[in-house]
Amino acid sequence: MIFCYNRGALNHSRSLAQVHAATLLFGLAGLFAKWLALSPFLIVLGRVVFASLALALIIPAAGGRFSLRRKIDAGLFLLQGLILAVHWVLFFQSIKVSSVAVGLLSYSSFPVFTAFLEPLFFRTRISRLHVGMSLVCLAGVFLIVPSPAWSDRIFQGVLYGLGSGVTFALLSIFNRKLSFRYPSPVVAFYQDVSAAFFLLPFAFLHPLTLSGRDIALLVVLGVFCTAGAHSLFIAGMRHLSAQTASLISALEPVYGILFAAAFLGERPAPRTLAGGAIILAAVVVISLQNLKKLRPRTD
Protein backbone atom coordinates (compact mmCIF):
# COMPACT_ATOMS: atom_id res chain seq x y z
CA MET A 1 0.00 0.00 0.00
CA ILE A 2 1.46 3.34 -1.04
CA PHE A 3 0.55 6.42 0.95
CA CYS A 4 0.83 9.84 -0.59
CA TYR A 5 -0.28 13.34 0.17
CA ASN A 6 -1.80 15.53 -2.45
CA ARG A 7 -0.26 18.92 -3.03
CA GLY A 8 -2.97 20.70 -1.07
CA ALA A 9 -2.34 18.55 2.00
CA LEU A 10 1.42 19.15 1.80
CA ASN A 11 0.90 22.89 1.53
CA HIS A 12 -1.49 22.79 4.46
CA SER A 13 0.98 20.76 6.54
CA ARG A 14 3.84 23.16 5.80
CA SER A 15 1.67 26.15 6.69
CA LEU A 16 0.74 24.58 10.02
CA ALA A 17 4.44 24.02 10.82
CA GLN A 18 5.30 27.62 9.90
CA VAL A 19 2.59 29.10 12.08
CA HIS A 20 3.55 26.88 15.03
CA ALA A 21 7.25 27.88 14.74
CA ALA A 22 6.28 31.56 14.56
CA THR A 23 4.09 31.15 17.62
CA LEU A 24 7.03 29.79 19.63
CA LEU A 25 9.15 32.83 18.76
CA PHE A 26 6.30 35.25 19.43
CA GLY A 27 5.88 33.65 22.85
CA LEU A 28 9.49 34.44 23.67
CA ALA A 29 9.09 38.07 22.54
CA GLY A 30 6.88 38.92 25.51
CA LEU A 31 9.78 38.55 27.93
CA PHE A 32 11.57 41.55 26.40
CA ALA A 33 8.99 43.87 28.00
CA LYS A 34 10.48 42.85 31.36
CA TRP A 35 14.11 42.64 30.24
CA LEU A 36 14.14 46.15 28.72
CA ALA A 37 13.64 49.21 30.95
CA LEU A 38 12.28 51.25 28.04
CA SER A 39 8.84 52.56 27.14
CA PRO A 40 6.74 50.27 24.91
CA PHE A 41 7.05 52.83 22.09
CA LEU A 42 10.85 52.63 22.12
CA ILE A 43 10.89 48.84 22.47
CA VAL A 44 8.67 48.48 19.42
CA LEU A 45 10.70 51.08 17.51
CA GLY A 46 13.91 49.15 18.16
CA ARG A 47 12.15 45.93 17.27
CA VAL A 48 10.95 47.06 13.85
CA VAL A 49 14.18 48.90 12.99
CA PHE A 50 16.36 45.81 13.50
CA ALA A 51 13.75 43.61 11.85
CA SER A 52 13.73 45.90 8.81
CA LEU A 53 17.52 45.86 8.57
CA ALA A 54 17.59 42.05 8.78
CA LEU A 55 14.95 41.68 6.08
CA ALA A 56 16.70 44.26 3.88
CA LEU A 57 19.70 41.90 3.79
CA ILE A 58 17.78 38.62 3.58
CA ILE A 59 15.43 39.50 0.73
CA PRO A 60 18.05 40.43 -1.93
CA ALA A 61 20.24 37.51 -0.87
CA ALA A 62 17.32 35.18 -1.57
CA GLY A 63 16.73 36.74 -4.97
CA GLY A 64 13.70 38.74 -3.88
CA ARG A 65 12.65 42.20 -5.00
CA PHE A 66 11.16 45.16 -3.20
CA SER A 67 9.09 46.46 -6.11
CA LEU A 68 5.36 46.95 -5.58
CA ARG A 69 2.91 45.44 -8.04
CA ARG A 70 0.16 47.97 -7.44
CA LYS A 71 0.29 51.58 -6.24
CA ILE A 72 -2.56 50.96 -3.82
CA ASP A 73 -0.39 48.40 -2.01
CA ALA A 74 1.84 51.21 -0.74
CA GLY A 75 -1.16 52.60 1.13
CA LEU A 76 -2.07 49.16 2.42
CA PHE A 77 1.44 48.65 3.77
CA LEU A 78 1.33 52.02 5.52
CA LEU A 79 -2.00 51.09 7.10
CA GLN A 80 -0.58 47.73 8.18
CA GLY A 81 2.46 49.45 9.66
CA LEU A 82 0.22 51.69 11.77
CA ILE A 83 -1.86 48.73 12.94
CA LEU A 84 1.31 46.75 13.71
CA ALA A 85 2.78 49.61 15.74
CA VAL A 86 -0.40 50.02 17.80
CA HIS A 87 -0.65 46.25 18.28
CA TRP A 88 2.86 45.85 19.66
CA VAL A 89 2.75 48.99 21.83
CA LEU A 90 -0.44 47.74 23.50
CA PHE A 91 1.06 44.26 23.83
CA PHE A 92 4.22 45.40 25.63
CA GLN A 93 2.27 47.87 27.77
CA SER A 94 0.01 45.02 28.88
CA ILE A 95 2.99 42.96 30.04
CA LYS A 96 4.73 45.90 31.71
CA VAL A 97 1.74 46.79 33.89
CA SER A 98 0.91 43.17 34.75
CA SER A 99 2.85 40.03 33.82
CA VAL A 100 3.91 37.97 30.81
CA ALA A 101 1.10 35.49 31.46
CA VAL A 102 -1.61 38.14 31.73
CA GLY A 103 -0.41 40.02 28.66
CA LEU A 104 -0.15 36.94 26.48
CA LEU A 105 -3.41 35.37 27.62
CA SER A 106 -5.46 38.52 27.11
CA TYR A 107 -3.86 39.21 23.73
CA SER A 108 -4.75 35.66 22.67
CA SER A 109 -8.38 36.78 22.49
CA PHE A 110 -7.78 37.84 18.88
CA PRO A 111 -9.39 34.68 17.39
CA VAL A 112 -12.72 36.02 18.67
CA PHE A 113 -12.35 39.19 16.63
CA THR A 114 -10.89 37.36 13.62
CA ALA A 115 -13.80 34.91 13.52
CA PHE A 116 -16.25 37.76 13.02
CA LEU A 117 -14.10 40.06 10.88
CA GLU A 118 -12.72 37.58 8.33
CA PRO A 119 -16.09 36.78 6.68
CA LEU A 120 -16.63 40.50 6.11
CA PHE A 121 -13.41 40.75 4.09
CA PHE A 122 -13.49 37.44 2.21
CA ARG A 123 -17.26 36.88 1.94
CA THR A 124 -17.05 33.47 3.54
CA ARG A 125 -19.39 31.76 5.96
CA ILE A 126 -18.69 32.00 9.67
CA SER A 127 -17.56 28.64 11.03
CA ARG A 128 -19.62 27.72 14.05
CA LEU A 129 -16.79 25.63 15.45
CA HIS A 130 -14.28 28.45 15.08
CA VAL A 131 -16.62 30.97 16.66
CA GLY A 132 -17.45 28.59 19.50
CA MET A 133 -13.81 27.85 20.26
CA SER A 134 -12.97 31.54 19.99
CA LEU A 135 -15.55 32.30 22.65
CA VAL A 136 -14.04 29.58 24.81
CA CYS A 137 -10.67 31.31 24.42
CA LEU A 138 -12.21 34.59 25.49
CA ALA A 139 -13.80 32.96 28.54
CA GLY A 140 -10.35 31.73 29.54
CA VAL A 141 -8.97 35.24 29.24
CA PHE A 142 -11.61 36.75 31.50
CA LEU A 143 -11.04 34.03 34.08
CA ILE A 144 -7.71 35.61 34.97
CA VAL A 145 -9.26 38.97 35.98
CA PRO A 146 -9.61 39.16 39.80
CA SER A 147 -11.35 42.55 39.93
CA PRO A 148 -12.85 44.65 37.08
CA ALA A 149 -11.41 47.94 38.39
CA TRP A 150 -8.85 50.21 36.72
CA SER A 151 -6.87 50.35 39.97
CA ASP A 152 -6.13 46.65 39.52
CA ARG A 153 -3.00 46.21 37.41
CA ILE A 154 -4.13 42.84 36.13
CA PHE A 155 -7.34 44.41 34.84
CA GLN A 156 -5.27 47.11 33.11
CA GLY A 157 -3.11 44.43 31.56
CA VAL A 158 -6.15 42.57 30.26
CA LEU A 159 -7.64 45.69 28.67
CA TYR A 160 -4.37 46.55 26.93
CA GLY A 161 -4.10 42.92 25.87
CA LEU A 162 -7.61 42.93 24.40
CA GLY A 163 -6.73 46.03 22.41
CA SER A 164 -3.65 44.22 21.16
CA GLY A 165 -5.87 41.31 20.16
CA VAL A 166 -8.25 43.48 18.12
CA THR A 167 -5.41 45.07 16.14
CA PHE A 168 -3.73 41.72 15.54
CA ALA A 169 -6.98 40.30 14.17
CA LEU A 170 -7.09 43.12 11.61
CA LEU A 171 -3.43 42.61 10.75
CA SER A 172 -3.96 38.88 10.19
CA ILE A 173 -6.73 39.55 7.69
CA PHE A 174 -4.67 42.09 5.72
CA ASN A 175 -1.71 39.71 5.76
CA ARG A 176 -3.78 37.04 4.07
CA LYS A 177 -4.75 39.44 1.29
CA LEU A 178 -1.19 40.59 0.57
CA SER A 179 0.44 37.17 0.93
CA PHE A 180 -1.00 36.19 -2.44
CA ARG A 181 0.81 39.06 -4.21
CA TYR A 182 4.15 39.24 -2.36
CA PRO A 183 6.62 36.84 -0.73
CA SER A 184 6.19 36.80 3.04
CA PRO A 185 9.57 38.50 3.83
CA VAL A 186 8.63 41.42 1.56
CA VAL A 187 5.30 41.84 3.35
CA ALA A 188 7.05 41.76 6.71
CA PHE A 189 9.68 44.26 5.53
CA TYR A 190 7.19 46.88 4.39
CA GLN A 191 5.09 46.43 7.51
CA ASP A 192 8.11 46.90 9.79
CA VAL A 193 9.41 49.91 7.85
CA SER A 194 5.97 51.51 7.96
CA ALA A 195 5.69 50.84 11.70
CA ALA A 196 9.12 52.45 12.23
CA PHE A 197 7.91 55.52 10.30
CA PHE A 198 5.00 56.01 12.71
CA LEU A 199 7.07 55.31 15.83
CA LEU A 200 10.14 57.39 14.98
CA PRO A 201 8.77 60.62 16.55
CA PHE A 202 8.73 58.92 19.96
CA ALA A 203 12.52 58.60 19.81
CA PHE A 204 12.67 62.42 19.94
CA LEU A 205 9.98 62.79 22.59
CA HIS A 206 11.72 60.42 25.03
CA PRO A 207 15.40 60.79 25.95
CA LEU A 208 17.06 57.63 24.70
CA THR A 209 20.10 56.08 26.37
CA LEU A 210 20.83 52.52 25.31
CA SER A 211 23.36 50.23 26.96
CA GLY A 212 25.15 47.46 25.10
CA ARG A 213 22.78 45.00 26.75
CA ASP A 214 19.73 46.95 25.53
CA ILE A 215 21.02 46.98 21.96
CA ALA A 216 21.79 43.26 22.06
CA LEU A 217 18.29 42.47 23.34
CA LEU A 218 16.69 44.66 20.68
CA VAL A 219 18.73 42.91 17.99
CA VAL A 220 17.53 39.50 19.15
CA LEU A 221 13.97 40.76 19.43
CA GLY A 222 14.05 42.34 15.98
CA VAL A 223 15.96 39.69 14.03
CA PHE A 224 14.71 36.42 15.49
CA CYS A 225 11.43 37.17 17.27
CA THR A 226 10.23 39.61 14.62
CA ALA A 227 11.83 39.25 11.17
CA GLY A 228 11.95 35.47 11.40
CA ALA A 229 8.70 34.89 13.25
CA HIS A 230 6.76 37.47 11.26
CA SER A 231 7.85 35.98 7.93
CA LEU A 232 6.98 32.47 9.05
CA PHE A 233 3.52 33.52 10.22
CA ILE A 234 2.70 35.39 7.02
CA ALA A 235 3.95 32.47 4.92
CA GLY A 236 1.70 30.14 6.87
CA MET A 237 -1.30 32.33 6.10
CA ARG A 238 -0.97 31.43 2.42
CA HIS A 239 -2.71 28.08 2.90
CA LEU A 240 -4.59 28.65 6.16
CA SER A 241 -7.59 30.77 6.99
CA ALA A 242 -6.97 33.65 9.39
CA GLN A 243 -9.29 31.94 11.88
CA THR A 244 -7.26 28.70 11.88
CA ALA A 245 -3.90 30.47 12.13
CA SER A 246 -5.25 32.66 14.92
CA LEU A 247 -6.42 29.69 16.95
CA ILE A 248 -3.11 27.86 16.49
CA SER A 249 -1.41 31.00 17.75
CA ALA A 250 -3.38 30.71 20.98
CA LEU A 251 -0.50 28.44 22.02
CA GLU A 252 1.63 31.56 22.32
CA PRO A 253 0.71 32.22 25.98
CA VAL A 254 1.61 28.62 26.84
CA TYR A 255 5.10 29.07 25.40
CA GLY A 256 5.40 32.53 26.94
CA ILE A 257 4.38 31.36 30.42
CA LEU A 258 6.95 28.56 30.28
CA PHE A 259 9.66 30.99 29.14
CA ALA A 260 8.69 33.50 31.85
CA ALA A 261 8.85 30.79 34.53
CA ALA A 262 12.27 29.67 33.33
CA PHE A 263 13.91 33.07 32.73
CA LEU A 264 11.98 35.53 34.91
CA GLY A 265 10.82 33.35 37.76
CA GLU A 266 7.18 34.37 37.21
CA ARG A 267 4.69 31.92 38.66
CA PRO A 268 1.13 32.47 37.39
CA ALA A 269 -1.75 32.34 39.86
CA PRO A 270 -3.98 29.23 39.76
CA ARG A 271 -6.81 31.13 38.06
CA THR A 272 -4.36 32.33 35.41
CA LEU A 273 -3.30 28.75 34.75
CA ALA A 274 -6.97 27.72 34.60
CA GLY A 275 -7.60 30.36 31.96
CA GLY A 276 -4.59 29.11 30.02
CA ALA A 277 -5.88 25.55 30.22
CA ILE A 278 -9.22 26.61 28.73
CA ILE A 279 -7.45 28.37 25.86
CA LEU A 280 -5.24 25.35 25.21
CA ALA A 281 -8.28 23.07 25.16
CA ALA A 282 -9.83 25.20 22.41
CA VAL A 283 -6.60 25.01 20.40
CA VAL A 284 -6.52 21.21 20.69
CA VAL A 285 -10.06 20.98 19.31
CA ILE A 286 -9.12 23.06 16.27
CA SER A 287 -5.84 21.17 15.76
CA LEU A 288 -7.71 17.86 15.71
CA GLN A 289 -10.02 19.23 13.06
CA ASN A 290 -7.02 20.31 10.97
CA LEU A 291 -5.43 16.87 11.23
CA LYS A 292 -8.39 15.40 9.35
CA LYS A 293 -7.33 17.41 6.32
CA LEU A 294 -3.86 15.83 6.44
CA ARG A 295 -4.90 12.17 6.50
CA PRO A 296 -3.13 10.23 3.75
CA ARG A 297 -5.13 8.66 0.97
CA THR A 298 -4.37 5.56 -1.09
CA ASP A 299 -4.30 5.40 -4.89
C-alpha positions as CSV (number, residue, x, y, z in Angstrom):
1,M,0.0,0.0,0.0
2,I,1.5,3.3,-1.0
3,F,0.6,6.4,0.9
4,C,0.8,9.8,-0.6
5,Y,-0.3,13.3,0.2
6,N,-1.8,15.5,-2.5
7,R,-0.3,18.9,-3.0
8,G,-3.0,20.7,-1.1
9,A,-2.3,18.5,2.0
10,L,1.4,19.2,1.8
11,N,0.9,22.9,1.5
12,H,-1.5,22.8,4.5
13,S,1.0,20.8,6.5
14,R,3.8,23.2,5.8
15,S,1.7,26.2,6.7
16,L,0.7,24.6,10.0
17,A,4.4,24.0,10.8
18,Q,5.3,27.6,9.9
19,V,2.6,29.1,12.1
20,H,3.5,26.9,15.0
21,A,7.2,27.9,14.7
22,A,6.3,31.6,14.6
23,T,4.1,31.2,17.6
24,L,7.0,29.8,19.6
25,L,9.1,32.8,18.8
26,F,6.3,35.3,19.4
27,G,5.9,33.6,22.8
28,L,9.5,34.4,23.7
29,A,9.1,38.1,22.5
30,G,6.9,38.9,25.5
31,L,9.8,38.6,27.9
32,F,11.6,41.5,26.4
33,A,9.0,43.9,28.0
34,K,10.5,42.8,31.4
35,W,14.1,42.6,30.2
36,L,14.1,46.2,28.7
37,A,13.6,49.2,31.0
38,L,12.3,51.2,28.0
39,S,8.8,52.6,27.1
40,P,6.7,50.3,24.9
41,F,7.1,52.8,22.1
42,L,10.8,52.6,22.1
43,I,10.9,48.8,22.5
44,V,8.7,48.5,19.4
45,L,10.7,51.1,17.5
46,G,13.9,49.1,18.2
47,R,12.1,45.9,17.3
48,V,10.9,47.1,13.9
49,V,14.2,48.9,13.0
50,F,16.4,45.8,13.5
51,A,13.8,43.6,11.9
52,S,13.7,45.9,8.8
53,L,17.5,45.9,8.6
54,A,17.6,42.1,8.8
55,L,15.0,41.7,6.1
56,A,16.7,44.3,3.9
57,L,19.7,41.9,3.8
58,I,17.8,38.6,3.6
59,I,15.4,39.5,0.7
60,P,18.1,40.4,-1.9
61,A,20.2,37.5,-0.9
62,A,17.3,35.2,-1.6
63,G,16.7,36.7,-5.0
64,G,13.7,38.7,-3.9
65,R,12.6,42.2,-5.0
66,F,11.2,45.2,-3.2
67,S,9.1,46.5,-6.1
68,L,5.4,46.9,-5.6
69,R,2.9,45.4,-8.0
70,R,0.2,48.0,-7.4
71,K,0.3,51.6,-6.2
72,I,-2.6,51.0,-3.8
73,D,-0.4,48.4,-2.0
74,A,1.8,51.2,-0.7
75,G,-1.2,52.6,1.1
76,L,-2.1,49.2,2.4
77,F,1.4,48.6,3.8
78,L,1.3,52.0,5.5
79,L,-2.0,51.1,7.1
80,Q,-0.6,47.7,8.2
81,G,2.5,49.5,9.7
82,L,0.2,51.7,11.8
83,I,-1.9,48.7,12.9
84,L,1.3,46.7,13.7
85,A,2.8,49.6,15.7
86,V,-0.4,50.0,17.8
87,H,-0.7,46.3,18.3
88,W,2.9,45.8,19.7
89,V,2.8,49.0,21.8
90,L,-0.4,47.7,23.5
91,F,1.1,44.3,23.8
92,F,4.2,45.4,25.6
93,Q,2.3,47.9,27.8
94,S,0.0,45.0,28.9
95,I,3.0,43.0,30.0
96,K,4.7,45.9,31.7
97,V,1.7,46.8,33.9
98,S,0.9,43.2,34.7
99,S,2.9,40.0,33.8
100,V,3.9,38.0,30.8
101,A,1.1,35.5,31.5
102,V,-1.6,38.1,31.7
103,G,-0.4,40.0,28.7
104,L,-0.2,36.9,26.5
105,L,-3.4,35.4,27.6
106,S,-5.5,38.5,27.1
107,Y,-3.9,39.2,23.7
108,S,-4.8,35.7,22.7
109,S,-8.4,36.8,22.5
110,F,-7.8,37.8,18.9
111,P,-9.4,34.7,17.4
112,V,-12.7,36.0,18.7
113,F,-12.4,39.2,16.6
114,T,-10.9,37.4,13.6
115,A,-13.8,34.9,13.5
116,F,-16.3,37.8,13.0
117,L,-14.1,40.1,10.9
118,E,-12.7,37.6,8.3
119,P,-16.1,36.8,6.7
120,L,-16.6,40.5,6.1
121,F,-13.4,40.8,4.1
122,F,-13.5,37.4,2.2
123,R,-17.3,36.9,1.9
124,T,-17.1,33.5,3.5
125,R,-19.4,31.8,6.0
126,I,-18.7,32.0,9.7
127,S,-17.6,28.6,11.0
128,R,-19.6,27.7,14.1
129,L,-16.8,25.6,15.5
130,H,-14.3,28.5,15.1
131,V,-16.6,31.0,16.7
132,G,-17.4,28.6,19.5
133,M,-13.8,27.9,20.3
134,S,-13.0,31.5,20.0
135,L,-15.6,32.3,22.6
136,V,-14.0,29.6,24.8
137,C,-10.7,31.3,24.4
138,L,-12.2,34.6,25.5
139,A,-13.8,33.0,28.5
140,G,-10.4,31.7,29.5
141,V,-9.0,35.2,29.2
142,F,-11.6,36.8,31.5
143,L,-11.0,34.0,34.1
144,I,-7.7,35.6,35.0
145,V,-9.3,39.0,36.0
146,P,-9.6,39.2,39.8
147,S,-11.4,42.5,39.9
148,P,-12.8,44.7,37.1
149,A,-11.4,47.9,38.4
150,W,-8.9,50.2,36.7
151,S,-6.9,50.3,40.0
152,D,-6.1,46.6,39.5
153,R,-3.0,46.2,37.4
154,I,-4.1,42.8,36.1
155,F,-7.3,44.4,34.8
156,Q,-5.3,47.1,33.1
157,G,-3.1,44.4,31.6
158,V,-6.2,42.6,30.3
159,L,-7.6,45.7,28.7
160,Y,-4.4,46.6,26.9
161,G,-4.1,42.9,25.9
162,L,-7.6,42.9,24.4
163,G,-6.7,46.0,22.4
164,S,-3.6,44.2,21.2
165,G,-5.9,41.3,20.2
166,V,-8.2,43.5,18.1
167,T,-5.4,45.1,16.1
168,F,-3.7,41.7,15.5
169,A,-7.0,40.3,14.2
170,L,-7.1,43.1,11.6
171,L,-3.4,42.6,10.8
172,S,-4.0,38.9,10.2
173,I,-6.7,39.5,7.7
174,F,-4.7,42.1,5.7
175,N,-1.7,39.7,5.8
176,R,-3.8,37.0,4.1
177,K,-4.7,39.4,1.3
178,L,-1.2,40.6,0.6
179,S,0.4,37.2,0.9
180,F,-1.0,36.2,-2.4
181,R,0.8,39.1,-4.2
182,Y,4.1,39.2,-2.4
183,P,6.6,36.8,-0.7
184,S,6.2,36.8,3.0
185,P,9.6,38.5,3.8
186,V,8.6,41.4,1.6
187,V,5.3,41.8,3.3
188,A,7.1,41.8,6.7
189,F,9.7,44.3,5.5
190,Y,7.2,46.9,4.4
191,Q,5.1,46.4,7.5
192,D,8.1,46.9,9.8
193,V,9.4,49.9,7.8
194,S,6.0,51.5,8.0
195,A,5.7,50.8,11.7
196,A,9.1,52.4,12.2
197,F,7.9,55.5,10.3
198,F,5.0,56.0,12.7
199,L,7.1,55.3,15.8
200,L,10.1,57.4,15.0
201,P,8.8,60.6,16.5
202,F,8.7,58.9,20.0
203,A,12.5,58.6,19.8
204,F,12.7,62.4,19.9
205,L,10.0,62.8,22.6
206,H,11.7,60.4,25.0
207,P,15.4,60.8,25.9
208,L,17.1,57.6,24.7
209,T,20.1,56.1,26.4
210,L,20.8,52.5,25.3
211,S,23.4,50.2,27.0
212,G,25.2,47.5,25.1
213,R,22.8,45.0,26.8
214,D,19.7,47.0,25.5
215,I,21.0,47.0,22.0
216,A,21.8,43.3,22.1
217,L,18.3,42.5,23.3
218,L,16.7,44.7,20.7
219,V,18.7,42.9,18.0
220,V,17.5,39.5,19.2
221,L,14.0,40.8,19.4
222,G,14.1,42.3,16.0
223,V,16.0,39.7,14.0
224,F,14.7,36.4,15.5
225,C,11.4,37.2,17.3
226,T,10.2,39.6,14.6
227,A,11.8,39.3,11.2
228,G,12.0,35.5,11.4
229,A,8.7,34.9,13.3
230,H,6.8,37.5,11.3
231,S,7.9,36.0,7.9
232,L,7.0,32.5,9.1
233,F,3.5,33.5,10.2
234,I,2.7,35.4,7.0
235,A,4.0,32.5,4.9
236,G,1.7,30.1,6.9
237,M,-1.3,32.3,6.1
238,R,-1.0,31.4,2.4
239,H,-2.7,28.1,2.9
240,L,-4.6,28.6,6.2
241,S,-7.6,30.8,7.0
242,A,-7.0,33.6,9.4
243,Q,-9.3,31.9,11.9
244,T,-7.3,28.7,11.9
245,A,-3.9,30.5,12.1
246,S,-5.2,32.7,14.9
247,L,-6.4,29.7,17.0
248,I,-3.1,27.9,16.5
249,S,-1.4,31.0,17.7
250,A,-3.4,30.7,21.0
251,L,-0.5,28.4,22.0
252,E,1.6,31.6,22.3
253,P,0.7,32.2,26.0
254,V,1.6,28.6,26.8
255,Y,5.1,29.1,25.4
256,G,5.4,32.5,26.9
257,I,4.4,31.4,30.4
258,L,6.9,28.6,30.3
259,F,9.7,31.0,29.1
260,A,8.7,33.5,31.9
261,A,8.8,30.8,34.5
262,A,12.3,29.7,33.3
263,F,13.9,33.1,32.7
264,L,12.0,35.5,34.9
265,G,10.8,33.3,37.8
266,E,7.2,34.4,37.2
267,R,4.7,31.9,38.7
268,P,1.1,32.5,37.4
269,A,-1.8,32.3,39.9
270,P,-4.0,29.2,39.8
271,R,-6.8,31.1,38.1
272,T,-4.4,32.3,35.4
273,L,-3.3,28.8,34.8
274,A,-7.0,27.7,34.6
275,G,-7.6,30.4,32.0
276,G,-4.6,29.1,30.0
277,A,-5.9,25.5,30.2
278,I,-9.2,26.6,28.7
279,I,-7.4,28.4,25.9
280,L,-5.2,25.3,25.2
281,A,-8.3,23.1,25.2
282,A,-9.8,25.2,22.4
283,V,-6.6,25.0,20.4
284,V,-6.5,21.2,20.7
285,V,-10.1,21.0,19.3
286,I,-9.1,23.1,16.3
287,S,-5.8,21.2,15.8
288,L,-7.7,17.9,15.7
289,Q,-10.0,19.2,13.1
290,N,-7.0,20.3,11.0
291,L,-5.4,16.9,11.2
292,K,-8.4,15.4,9.4
293,K,-7.3,17.4,6.3
294,L,-3.9,15.8,6.4
295,R,-4.9,12.2,6.5
296,P,-3.1,10.2,3.7
297,R,-5.1,8.7,1.0
298,T,-4.4,5.6,-1.1
299,D,-4.3,5.4,-4.9
